[in-house]
Amino acid sequence: SQVCNVFLVTGIYGVPEEHLSASSVYNAQHAAKFGRINTTYVYGSNIGAWAAGFNRKNEFIQVQLNQLSLIQAIHTQGRNGTGDPSFSNQYVKSYYVSYRHNKNWLYIKDSKEQIKLFSGNNDQNSIKANQLECPLEAQYIRINVWEYEEYPSLRFDLTGCLLTEENSTTVCDFEDGLCGWTQETGNDLLYWTRQNYTRSEDSSKPVEFHEFCSDNCSFLAFITRNYSNSNVTFRSTNLIRFIQRSSTPRYLRIWSTVKNITSAYINVSVIGCSNQSAMVSSKIVNISEHGWTPVSVDVSNTDYQLSINGGWKSEDQGYLAIDHILLFTGICPDCDFENDFCNWKNNGVISWNLITEGQRKFISSEVSTNRRGLTRLVGPVIITSESRMFKSCLRFSYSIKGAANNTLWVYVNINRLKSPLWNRTGTSPGWITQYINILNGSDFQIVFEGKVDNGTVNVDDILVLYRTCPEFPITTTTHASSIWTVTPASVADIWVYLGIAAGVFTVLVALAITVVCLIRRRRRKTASKMGLISLDERKDEKYLEECEYSKVKRRSGTTSADQIETEFGPIYENQVKPEAYQINSHSTPELDQTYDHIHQDEKPSIPYDPTYDHATFGSRLFGKIPNIQPVVPNASEYGKIVS
């Protein structure tokens, strides 16, 4: 497997010339492509280095690595000499580093969140290595010159290892190496080694892995042999991995198991990156020989390192193994209730309580005789982007005791709309492991509700898998008597039903409005025949009839005696038409505007004279027209006169 300490600019993992660039160059002999470390011969001359085009600070050289990489150290070197000290004694004394993985350039900072200034060289040929306190995950690196001797010139390289999309910080299945994880050394510690297994021969491999690996898979384990002293403590080395900061919360999940060992532990710690003694969080989980156990822990939003170790104390000869280290976006929804409620909120009428029975710890809602209560457990918001094809699987264990009508409900909460997924009523035969498919189109929450009359409803080992639930039996803990697997109606189906209901409601409303209109029209016709229409209604009908008559007359080309010919067409003295000017002593909106602000199509055929008032202007346009008052009542409702 690849060691995470190889050169990334030169050597077998080196970049092509076009991946090196700079803010400026002195000339072709000092181009960025000559800025690799140990470059000594350029165009027949022993110069070798990148040199900036300007003698000033903040000039830079940058590299685009072949792919996303984990960078452990930065190496710098001055400009190779030619024998003339006054010309070749050029090197960078200090510099700062910026990097880019996605879109934005960021600076490497120190423990005080200030831009870190790295010490550089003291001469032109020695190599100065700066080990990063926090290993850097990036594809673009830029060396920015700060202090320099004579002239800003340098050669550089980076050490680290390449990361693939599959073996980045988001997932590591140890199929192709350690994915950037490194091991500490210690005389009394056991080293993690990669082990292979055949899936068909190892049925204890968790079903969640079956879609990730082929028949021959690998995991990481440390093994003990030839020990018989029960007082010997077996402890692994620390697996260390830097994780770069994120703007959103994240959590880590690791799968672990043991073989031929009664009980062991896994310790997952989040350590401050710049101050390795600063413990951010830690979680220790006991692992027993009953299949693979998930270990989940929330991680920091700043740069940090993850540390994983394990061990046991007994004469057992076997191994402790880990596999599939996964990093997810969001707040961790997993909880085994060993110490607390994790990120779940206990907000029912009756509280869930932490209970211990033998080796098992779980939560229970207990109600005594003649009482009835509702317990509610609300989980954190689960980010949809972590779900593959918007499919998730909820796994949990439960048991119900007491009254026959005691019920456990599971709901999904999307945009404050709570929809039932599953329920179980009545006493259960011990602990049962339940799988529920969730087909989600947006972020969601899981809600557990226990409705208890007399007895207890118990829940344990909540786990959200970002895939569909398995369709075949899975190895479960000794507490489980059977597995009940159901696939409820998906959330998408619920939205389809709501859409159909909304469509039916809209159609019914439209039909009701149509029926009401028909009834009113029929009543109006009946009243007209019987002479029951009011005076105002009669005037309205007469006005509409006159409007229709005038339209016919105008189309026929005839003009009646009551018309007044104007530049805008005939105006009827006995009627007022919609969409035209109201001719009276008041001005119109169009005449309130200046000539230059009237649209070309609306300009009058005579020049606008601002010395005239609106009434005079109207007279010039239309001739001497008396103040026409419409005969129809409420004529102002009909607006302007049309031509």
Steps between C-alpha positions, in 0.01 A plus 500: 500500500604861444687666787376851582846654472583518128597801290200638311665757268799291389552123474251233392206701637633825353299744291549601134662835419171670415377440857758745634423872472594828669387857557785616272835376364834674444561337160462166321799353688324569831150379411280325756573158347860536626381551857517129595734412781860405406472652151861588407528512122292725274569563132869414537550716808536403867235738624176318574212657692187701456564874525223759521463772241507769771728555796226520763301308761187291437621352172405132489554167329222241501440140401195303396551147631388205291206438732372574848787431740581494869799731552721439802797735441632784280863505381676812365839574347671814365622580149783282375828696480721571198816588688428871529375557861363843421279348233405159636460558874122510475253315724173550689534553876129474589175431323134427556293230332155507342311203364186418305291186477165620369450866400657730758863555595566464873807564716669257735449647848652448842334410830388862544327500161764736358665447162802284571841629387740215420875536544695453177861453395834645613688426178428413140555120493398345833146360527276624780206273591199635690281226644137610516335487840175424322547292184335673208246352260515691171585484130634855453786643709646850478831613660478875568834682546536725806866556593782419258869547437594716199213384280182282534621166357436146621460130428245291690321168544226344713486166678185304576283253313234495231136462593227356279131587517432162657793509743477861613403617846138414428554125480772239544441129454873408509475323165785706350699605805459713809345804324736743667469353849837470677610299805689619803792294620546336840684199637203369696245563225362268234487623143191503283539285190277440199329161498312337213192286521255331264148629539345160443711359783439782747128540555563729798598783268222759538246504221557872464838413343370260238436771243845652552736209445541197273537142616855566623511794741739653750478643847747636754585296809766435759559141607651341813671162505688287753386690809363319805537757778157634596659818638635604162322801351487502123481848353524616143691794364309821437369538148530872427323685221467873439152624405464844343250749637145517370233770514241242609492245784631152420523164670718192468386138490732199537407132490679264738497134601706244692576132450582249775492782755239531773495879515710785361470874452538761227596856595429776246641842593479841333822690572572865439726525197737777601504389864502122506453489876164676471229233501186617319291188558544129557284190496581150624278211389519142621514245218381141544514201267152540354551644154616847406418797723479863381686766698382857429629832632440868418808686380612862512438776243866608517816327382552190714651156512323172558665238716385137512636231729371184661594218731398242759638340814478121513671182392281479190688446176321671215468834329319832513405639159363822353364575154314763299592829661232741378463876542151647457353850487256595775442423866542134590161321524648177638462418869559191715388678822804374689559836669227745397241584234767608248339756266140388563249722682279356771185718491193285563240526777678210668880492475715224361742371764844340467478141626767234561413129492802274523748604231244699304418870530193642329218754538160409637160666544337337800144565622351341812145372550206738439718746311529584135774700333674602179877509461669669207860479380601741219821448306731750328444617143645249253660656193354363175828535309639211705222275376571296189228563244297652787481161670568446868454212739411538866621218722412472868417246770186504712299301752146549634370365831176528695157595367381364167435847363848640570628637168826622352468741205771621262440820300696696243489880532555697176445877500300468823269246341499181707414179313479150653751240382440200723336389825484193723230430760511232767766311690809402300694173543810663646717744309434533127723667241290704259591640156290772334556645153469878464465644150569868557522798269622755754659524845301313763473405866408172666252505789428212740177506700404256770133479604489311826202406721675260736849361447804609300606587147878473452732618220873445440778515238361759255696508174433676167651332191522690172373218281193276471435252775620140451259245365648194669572396861787671677704384797361679804588526866411223742222720640303491175254214454409576141514764231195678366570674171242729343501755220245774577341737254766741395492870574486559125174301487357716776570815299338339196186433703497858627533628142210286382284621790585864420407445133165343590425788738578756227266326253218492756541872573490581127183294454334672795578846358364396159175373651452821699552713187249293300241529776542879522471536122185291492345705782587822315329385181193392694482835682533689171204317352293576806598872504683473830830664395586821687528845343880502519518158334269619223725806437808277492337274241395802290854637510647166386249480216597853384867404510438198279289711262773765469761236418285365218440854363870582510594181318239575232663842430197713588497789743195602694404859575607479860866436408778758526786432263845543658853402425453198724181381330130557569384586850142434599335765713258256658742231602839446657716215381771304679871546422489864376537852634239637739415841348425743781669776693751255652832411341593148393815311602635519145463881488677537835818368340751707306536448130835323527365237740206399281560182301550558126178317418310725741635841388233744370530631145552862616789631711453521872471858631560521877344851515157352453322349790352156469153624407642719219716213380193279490317764297781518244490124459129446492356840407262689724331213677256561781548331832333168423329333790411136442142395520587163649518495882845438653659566161842562661528126550531450123824699465602666172333546162615281212500607139 
